[in-house]
């Protein structure tokens, strides 16, 4: 398994517990920052998409594709952080 943020290969863990999602605290914090940026960018793109559709502009489809791409990345980061939060709560 690789770090969700930087892609560094994570060492296999023997024994009980969930697999790590991040290689360290720096990547965990960077993922939190990326989540905030993605959320803001998605909000702006959704507003643009709405405007383009209202005006009948052809860019609405391109904006929708970018929104889906960013939402997929956001989902990956949120899922990784959720798993780490559960593990931290049980330590």
C-alpha positions in Angstrom: 0.0 0.0 0.0 1.1 3.6 -0.7 0.7 6.9 1.1 -2.5 8.5 -0.1 -0.8 11.9 -0.3 2.7 11.4 -1.7 2.6 7.8 -3.0 5.5 6.6 -0.9 5.3 2.8 -0.3 4.3 2.1 3.2 5.8 -0.9 5.1 3.6 -3.9 5.7 2.4 -4.1 9.2 2.4 -7.5 11.0 -0.3 -8.1 13.5 -3.6 -6.5 14.3 -4.7 -3.0 13.4 -5.6 -1.1 10.3 -3.1 -0.5 7.6 -1.6 3.0 7.5 -2.9 5.5 4.9 -0.2 8.2 5.3 3.6 7.9 5.6 3.7 10.5 8.4 2.2 13.6 10.0 3.4 15.9 7.2 1.4 14.0 4.6 -1.6 13.7 6.9 -1.6 17.5 7.4 -1.0 18.1 3.7 -4.0 15.9 2.9 -6.1 18.0 5.3 -5.0 21.2 3.5 -5.7 19.6 0.1 -9.2 18.6 1.3 -9.9 22.3 2.1 -8.6 23.5 -1.2 -10.5 20.8 -3.2 -13.7 21.7 -1.3 -13.3 25.4 -2.2 -12.4 24.6 -5.8 -15.4 22.3 -6.2 -17.7 25.0 -4.9 -16.4 27.6 -7.3 -16.7 25.2 -10.2 -20.2 24.3 -9.3 -21.1 28.0 -9.4 -19.4 28.3 -12.8 -21.2 25.3 -14.1 -24.5 26.7 -13.0 -23.8 30.0 -14.8 -22.6 28.3 -18.0 -25.7 26.1 -18.1 -27.9 29.2 -17.5 -26.2 31.0 -20.4 -26.2 27.8 -22.6 -22.4 27.9 -22.9 -20.6 24.7 -24.1 -18.1 24.8 -21.2 -20.6 23.4 -18.7 -19.7 19.8 -19.7 -16.0 20.4 -19.2 -16.6 22.0 -15.8 -18.8 19.0 -14.8 -15.9 16.6 -15.8 -13.5 18.6 -13.6 -15.9 18.6 -10.7 -16.2 14.8 -10.9 -12.4 14.4 -11.0 -12.0 16.7 -7.9 -14.8 15.0 -6.1 -13.2 11.6 -6.6 -9.8 12.8 -5.2 -11.7 14.5 -2.3 -13.5 11.2 -1.6 -10.1 9.3 -1.5 -8.6 11.8 0.9 -11.7 11.9 3.2 -11.9 8.1 3.3 -8.2 7.8 4.2 -8.5 10.4 7.0 -11.7 8.8 8.3 -9.8 5.5 8.8 -6.9 7.2 10.5 -9.3 9.1 12.8 -10.9 5.9 13.9 -7.5 4.3 14.6 -6.3 7.4 16.6 -9.5 7.2 18.7 -8.7 3.7 19.7 -5.1 4.1 20.7 
